[in-house]
Amino acid sequence: MLSFLRKHPFAVQAFFKRSWVLTFAAPRREVASLVPECLELDTFKDQWAFLAVALVQTSDLRPKGFPKALGTDFFLIGYRLFVTYTTRSGKRLRGLYILRSQTDKKRMTFLGNLFTHYQYTTTDIEQHEGGIRSPQSGLTVEIFQHPGEVPLPQGSPFANWKEARKFAGPLPFTFTYNAHNGEVLIIEGMRENWKPAPIGIKAYQFPYIEALNIKGLQLANAFTIENIPYEWKKGRVELWRQ
């Protein structure tokens, strides 16, 4: 029964009040071991792979069609790799592979681990006008207001924000792989009004990423979005290998 529930058996909807997404570039060889055999890294110039951290103030998460009163409000921190998956019919899908998720609500940790494979843990999250921090996990993000056009982070592999936006999300699909039976779980996301705006990052610290010891990792871009209705379709399973 638990295995069935974790296959995302029904559509889900939510509202993103605000989201900050920091995307880090790394030499593809440094993160290749983090993705399962069924997925490939989504790369830039066949050299750079991308690990993104999404910090999302979420409200009204609930099964699609349920009243908002039954929804869950929480703050989400998601660590994801940009990947591609080629279906058995030969279609190439761009999407995300979730490494870890953090939230400030124990209820969300329970539900998240009941219905997904996204490895939820609970931590404290403090928000203020210029950033987010978690004393418990050591996480810190501080943004700055830049007069005029926000510059790309120093060392970014992108030449401009237009180029960077292609790797800013949202990617339509999320993938989970069951190595035991060779099944790939594909979840498609749908959103409205996705208009990412560049933000400047004054400082950041992500102990989870630091523990991965990825050589050559550097901040590639950072965007914010606000007021986004979001929906995830019912998951579908495809047999990758027999």
Secondary structure, DSSP 8 states (H G I E B T S, - for coil): -HHHHTT--S-EEEEEEEEEEEEEEEEHHHHGGGS-TT-EE--BTTTEEEEEEEEEEEEEEEETTS-GGG-EEEEEEEEEEEEEEE-TTS-EEEEEEEEEEEES-HHHHHHHHHH-SS-EEE---EEETTEEEETTTTEEEEEE--SSS----TT-S-SSHHHHHTTSS--SEEEEEETTTTEEEEEEEEES----EE-EEEEEE-HHHHHH--TT-EEEEEEEEEEEEEEE---EEEE---
